[in-house]
Amino acid sequence: MASTRDCIGCSSPKRDASLMLRSDFHFDLPPELIAQHPTADRDGARLLVVDARTGTWSHRAIRELPGLVPAGSLCVPNDVRVRHARLFLRRAGGGAGEALLLRSLGGGTFEALVKPGARLKPGASATVVDPVSGADLARLDILATLPEGLRTVRVHADHGLDWDEIDRIGRLPLPPYIDHLADGEDETRYQTVFAAREGEAVAAPTAGLHFTPALIDALKARGCGWHPVRLHVGLGTFRPMTAERLEDHAMHEERFEIPEATAEVLEPVLRNRAQPLLCVGTTALRTLEGAWDGSRLARSGATRLFITPGYRLRTADHLLTNFHLPESTLFVLVSTLLGLDLAQAAYAEAVRERYRFFSYGDAMLILNVGPSPA
């Protein structure tokens, strides 16, 4: 049943991100609200609809989305494919380890996170093993140390392995708050139905997980366009903040691509604000914001964009997103769009109403987020 609330804090004074602390973005989340498995149906999630302009909200369902966004909206999802980037290791001394492959450097070499980092330094080698049977699958060599605790590694059998071969020996890198090893259900549900063959994401663009072909068709029947972009989801999206001051957090670089067909549709719309634009997920939003220079969308590039209070949004009018971790860069982004007071109030409402959180959880539709006037 839909319900609304009066505006609380929607006219609160703007805050300077340089004065804000990570702890400002804390909220209490009962652990039982962290979704461990997806809903029975992809489009079966609940939907908290929040109007950033009026400060009101209502309780709806994902299946209602076509009737909740303005007819003729342009939907922009992230069509990146999640790779089986999690490798289980047996170290030379017999101990266990793991590697998370972030980006291919060619020839079987990758940028990676490894653990234990103290044991997996340049010159070390480990065997990639099946986590269930223990069978040997490949070899991993540590080649070099990179900034931010990363490593350059080579994965090989009789030759260096590419992403397609990694997909056959690795596991989907489910987030650490999901307490089971990726299984058959995850193989289907931790990938969007519209994922391209390309890409090297190590986390799903989770807002897109709710979509079915029927839901996309229903949006198109309302005159909505479907124009994918691609952000290769990596550390920039999911690495926790450790700095106490917001301005001291450094975002990891993530690469993006915007297909020519998408750019040809979106560029005139962004110039003239001719149609409302709905970003399906924070990664799609950050891609557009990173690519748009005011007149043209870059067809490819990289972004370290951290959207914090005071940021002036330039592209999206509406955002569909899941519920995010306390003190995360993504909750900071939501707080930027709504204002911290309204974001905290909306999340408190989601907790009271027992919404399911994070990757396999329910969703929030944020209406009227921008773009901010010049």
C-alpha positions in Angstrom: 0.0 0.0 0.0 1.4 3.4 -0.9 2.0 5.9 1.8 3.5 9.4 1.9 5.2 11.6 4.5 5.6 15.3 5.0 8.8 17.0 4.0 11.4 16.7 6.8 14.7 18.4 6.3 14.1 19.0 2.6 14.9 22.7 3.1 17.8 22.1 5.4 20.9 24.2 4.7 23.4 22.9 2.2 26.5 21.3 3.7 30.1 21.7 2.6 31.6 18.3 1.8 35.0 19.5 3.0 33.6 19.8 6.5 31.8 16.4 6.5 33.0 13.2 8.1 32.5 9.6 7.2 30.6 9.1 10.5 28.0 11.7 9.3 26.8 8.9 6.9 26.4 6.2 9.5 23.0 4.6 10.1 22.0 1.5 12.1 21.2 -1.5 10.0 19.9 -4.7 11.6 22.0 -7.5 10.1 18.9 -9.6 9.3 17.9 -7.0 6.7 20.9 -7.8 4.6 19.5 -9.9 1.7 21.4 -13.2 1.3 19.4 -14.4 -1.7 17.4 -12.7 -4.4 13.6 -12.5 -4.4 11.8 -15.4 -6.1 11.2 -13.2 -9.1 13.6 -10.7 -10.6 10.9 -8.0 -10.5 9.5 -9.0 -7.1 11.4 -6.4 -5.1 9.8 -3.6 -3.1 10.4 0.0 -4.1 10.7 3.1 -1.9 9.9 6.1 -4.1 11.4 9.4 -2.8 10.8 12.8 -4.4 13.9 14.9 -3.8 12.0 18.1 -4.6 9.1 17.7 -2.2 10.7 15.4 0.4 7.8 12.9 0.2 7.9 9.2 -0.2 5.7 6.2 -1.0 5.9 2.5 -0.8 5.5 0.8 -4.1 6.9 -2.2 -6.1 9.5 -2.6 -8.9 6.7 -3.9 -11.2 5.1 -0.5 -10.9 8.2 1.3 -12.3 6.7 2.0 -15.8 3.9 4.0 -14.2 6.2 5.9 -11.8 8.6 7.5 -14.2 7.4 10.1 -16.7 6.3 8.7 -20.1 9.0 9.1 -22.7 11.9 9.0 -20.2 15.2 7.8 -21.4 16.5 4.8 -19.3 20.2 4.5 -19.0 21.4 1.1 -17.6 24.9 -0.2 -17.2 25.2 -3.4 -19.3 28.6 -4.5 -18.0 29.1 -8.3 -17.5 30.3 -9.5 -14.1 33.3 -11.8 -14.5 34.2 -14.9 -12.5 37.0 -12.8 -11.0 37.3 -14.5 -7.6 40.1 -17.1 -7.6 40.8 -19.5 -4.7 44.5 -20.2 -4.1 46.7 -22.7 -2.4 50.0 -21.1 -1.5 53.4 -22.7 -1.9 53.5 -23.6 1.8 50.0 -25.1 1.7 48.1 -22.1 3.2 44.9 -20.7 1.6 44.7 -17.4 -0.3 42.5 -15.6 -2.7 42.8 -13.2 -5.7 40.2 -10.8 -7.1 41.1 -9.9 -10.7 40.1 -6.3 -11.4 41.4 -5.5 -14.9 43.1 -7.4 -17.7 46.5 -6.0 -18.7 46.8 -8.5 -21.6 48.7 -11.7 -22.1 47.2 -13.4 -19.0 48.2 -10.6 -16.7 45.8 -8.7 -14.4 45.5 -6.0 -11.9 44.4 -7.8 -8.7 43.7 -7.7 -5.0 45.3 -10.6 -3.2 45.2 -12.0 0.3 47.1 -12.6 2.4 49.0 -9.7 0.9 51.9 -10.2 3.3 52.5 -13.7 1.9 51.7 -12.9 -1.8 54.5 -10.5 -2.7 56.4 -10.2 -6.0 58.1 -13.5 -6.8 55.5 -15.6 -5.0 53.4 -18.2 -6.8 50.2 -20.1 -5.9 48.0 -22.7 -7.4 44.4 -21.7 -8.5 42.1 -24.4 -7.0 38.5 -25.4 -7.1 37.1 -24.3 -3.7 34.9 -27.4 -3.5 37.0 -30.3 -4.9 40.4 -28.8 -4.3 41.4 -29.7 -7.9 44.3 -27.7 -9.4 43.1 -25.4 -12.2 45.9 -22.9 -13.1 48.9 -21.1 -11.7 49.1 -17.5 -10.4 52.4 -15.6 -10.2 52.8 -12.3 -8.4 54.7 -10.0 -10.7 54.7 -6.6 -9.1 53.3 -4.4 -6.4 51.0 -1.5 -7.4 49.6 1.4 -5.5 46.6 1.0 -3.1 47.7 -2.5 -2.1 47.1 -4.0 -5.5 49.3 -6.5 -7.4 50.1 -7.3 -11.0 49.6 -11.1 -11.4 49.8 -13.6 -14.2 47.3 -16.5 -14.4 48.4 -19.3 -16.7 48.1 -23.0 -17.4 50.1 -23.8 -20.6 49.4 -20.2 -21.7 48.2 -16.9 -20.2 44.5 -17.0 -19.6 42.0 -14.4 -20.9 38.7 -13.4 -19.3 36.7 -16.1 -21.1 39.1 -18.7 -19.7 39.0 -17.1 -16.2 35.2 -17.3 -16.3 35.5 -21.1 -16.5 37.8 -21.5 -13.5 36.8 -18.6 -11.2 33.8 -17.8 -9.1 31.4 -14.8 -9.2 32.8 -12.3 -6.7 29.7 -12.0 -4.4 30.0 -9.1 -1.9 31.6 -10.0 1.5 28.2 -9.5 3.3 26.7 -12.4 1.4 27.6 -15.4 3.4 27.6 -18.2 0.9 29.9 -19.2 -2.0 28.4 -18.3 -5.4 26.1 -21.1 -6.6 23.8 -21.9 -9.5 21.2 -19.4 -8.4 23.8 -16.6 -8.2 25.1 -17.6 -11.7 21.7 -16.4 -13.0 20.6 -13.7 -10.6 23.9 -11.9 -10.0 23.9 -10.9 -13.7 21.5 -8.6 -15.4 19.3 -10.0 -18.2 20.7 -7.3 -20.6 24.5 -7.9 -19.7 26.7 -7.7 -22.8 29.3 -10.3 -23.5 32.0 -7.7 -22.9 33.1 -6.1 -19.7 35.2 -6.9 -16.6 33.1 -5.9 -13.6 33.8 -7.4 -10.3 30.5 -6.4 -8.8 27.0 -6.3 -10.3 25.3 -3.0 -11.3 22.6 -4.1 -8.8 19.8 -1.8 -9.8 19.7 -3.6 -13.1 19.2 -7.0 -11.4 15.5 -6.2 -11.0 14.8 -6.0 -14.7 13.1 -8.6 -16.8 12.4 -8.5 -20.5 8.7 -7.9 -19.7 9.6 -4.9 -17.5 11.8 -3.4 -20.1 9.0 -4.0 -22.7 6.5 -2.3 -20.4 8.8 0.8 -20.2 9.2 0.9 -23.9 5.4 0.7 -24.3 5.3 3.9 -22.2 7.6 5.5 -24.8 10.7 5.1 -22.7 14.0 4.6 -24.4 16.6 2.0 -23.4 20.2 3.3 -24.0 23.0 1.3 -22.2 26.3 2.6 -21.1 29.1 0.5 -19.6 31.2 1.2 -16.4 33.6 -1.6 -15.6 32.7 -1.8 -11.9 35.7 -2.1 -9.7 37.2 -0.7 -6.5 35.9 2.8 -7.1 32.4 1.6 -6.6 32.8 -0.9 -3.7 35.9 -0.1 -1.7 35.0 1.2 1.8 35.9 4.6 2.9 38.7 4.5 5.6 39.5 8.2 5.8 37.5 10.1 8.4 37.2 13.3 6.4 35.2 12.9 3.2 37.6 15.0 1.2 40.5 12.6 2.0 38.9 9.6 0.4 40.6 8.7 -2.9 38.4 6.9 -5.5 39.9 4.2 -7.6 39.8 4.7 -11.3 37.1 2.9 -13.3 36.9 2.8 -17.0 33.7 3.5 -19.0 32.4 3.2 -22.6 29.4 4.8 -24.2 28.2 3.2 -27.4 27.8 5.6 -30.4 24.1 4.7 -30.7 23.6 5.7 -27.0 25.6 9.0 -27.4 23.7 10.0 -30.5 20.4 9.8 -28.6 21.5 11.3 -25.3 23.7 14.2 -26.4 20.9 16.4 -27.9 18.6 15.5 -24.9 21.3 16.6 -22.5 21.9 19.8 -24.4 18.3 20.7 -24.6 16.7 18.9 -21.6 14.1 17.6 -24.1 13.2 14.4 -22.2 13.7 13.2 -18.7 16.6 10.9 -18.1 16.4 7.9 -15.6 19.8 6.4 -14.6 19.4 2.7 -13.7 22.0 2.5 -11.0 24.7 4.7 -9.5 27.3 3.3 -11.9 25.3 4.6 -14.9 24.9 8.0 -13.2 28.6 8.2 -12.5 29.4 7.2 -16.1 27.2 10.0 -17.6 28.5 12.6 -15.1 32.1 11.6 -15.8 31.6 11.6 -19.6 29.5 14.7 -20.1 31.5 18.0 -20.7 28.4 20.1 -21.2 28.1 19.6 -25.0 29.4 16.1 -25.7 29.7 12.6 -24.2 33.1 11.0 -24.3 32.8 7.7 -26.0 35.4 6.1 -23.6 37.5 7.1 -20.7 38.0 6.7 -17.0 36.5 8.3 -13.9 37.4 8.8 -10.3 34.3 10.8 -9.7 33.1 10.9 -6.0 29.7 12.6 -5.8 29.6 14.4 -2.5 27.4 17.1 -0.9 27.7 20.3 -2.9 28.2 18.5 -6.3 25.9 19.9 -9.0 24.4 17.1 -11.0 24.4 17.7 -14.8 22.7 14.8 -16.4 20.1 12.6 -14.7 16.6 13.7 -13.7 15.8 10.4 -11.8 17.8 7.5 -10.3 16.9 3.9 -9.5 19.2 2.4 -7.0 19.4 -0.3 -4.3 20.0 0.4 -0.6 23.6 0.9 0.2 26.1 0.3 3.1 26.4 2.8 5.9 29.4 5.1 5.5 29.9 4.1 1.9 30.6 6.3 -1.1 27.2 5.2 -2.6 25.3 6.3 0.5 27.2 9.6 0.2 26.0 9.8 -3.4 22.3 9.2 -2.3 22.7 11.8 0.4 24.0 14.3 -2.1 20.9 13.9 -4.2 18.4 14.0 -1.4 20.3 16.0 1.2 21.7 14.2 4.2 18.7 14.7 6.5 16.2 13.3 3.9 18.5 10.5 3.0 18.8 9.4 6.6 15.0 9.7 7.2 14.3 7.7 4.1 16.7 5.0 5.1 15.3 4.9 8.6 11.8 4.4 7.0 13.2 1.5 4.9 14.6 -0.1 8.1 11.3 0.4 10.0 9.4 -1.2 7.0 11.8 -4.1 6.8 13.1 -3.4 3.3 15.9 -5.8 2.2 19.3 -4.2 1.8 22.3 -4.3 -0.6 22.9 -6.3 -3.8 20.0 -8.7 -3.6 17.7 -6.3 -1.8 14.9 -3.9 -2.6 15.2 -0.6 -4.4 14.7 3.1 -4.2 13.5 5.4 -7.0 14.7 8.9 -6.4 12.7 11.4 -8.5 13.6 14.9 -9.4 17.3 14.9 -8.5 18.4 17.4 -11.2 20.1 18.5 -13.2 20.8 21.4 -10.9 20.3 24.8 -12.5 23.4 26.6 -13.7 
